[in-house]
Amino acid sequence: MRAELRELWRFRELLVSLVQRELKIRYKNSFLGFFWSLINPLVTVLVMTLVFKGIMLNPTPSFSSYILAAYLPFLFLQLALLDSAQAILHYLPLVRKIYFPREILPLALIIGNFIHFLLALAVFFVYQLVVFLIYPGFSPFHLSMLLLPVLLLISLAFVTGLGLIIAALNTFYEDVKYIVTVALYLLFFLSPIMYFSENVWFTATSTDRPWLYTAYHLNPIATLATAFRKVLVAPQPVFIDKETSVPPLPLDWAMLGFTAAFSFALLVFGYWVFNRMKWRFVERP
């Protein structure tokens, strides 16, 4: 694996060029450009806010910020994995003619999506500031935000490891991209994005099943969504329904540590799997 990493470093300029190309062509000839990356999450959060606060009357403060803080990292995961699935197939004629480290192709797409994620987070902070200026209350900025780089690194490791596996497998078995699409759809509902981890904790404690909360957060996406929410939004009481509220739970360091270890192990394993399969890409009919 060291030899592959040295070779990847030797071709780093090609990786940078492909990332730049990805950033330039995604919204080429589009009037709004990068802001199309934000329209989808903003409209989704707006609809969720209208449904849960306007119709179901959930009085949780900063509801839209809570939703957006968890939805942005999930959107990065979703777009990066779906792009990775097609990375090799899209460039297959080039792969058959020119030598370069094949992992550059999915890595360029993942890094490109990660940069869009960072830009979306910058807009999120601006949104938080505007809301605070209009409705003064809890400050949108707090010390836990210093943990954001750690969460970003864990997320990038998790997505890169999984993206490399998906890119390699989908080259030979195109059913993989459909499986990934269905899995991401299910994970959207199995992760605390439209709701809160406090909902799971309340259900687990009220039904005398304390193991349920831990089992639920063995899903790395659930733990990361919860962690981003804890880091990006000042803690406030969470309403289970119109009358029942629970105090915000602290960040679960044990589950975050497990997720970090799993993510970096997945990164190593994914890179190993990709390198085992990459020289057979030219054999694909």
Disulfide bonds with the S-S distance in Angstrom:
none
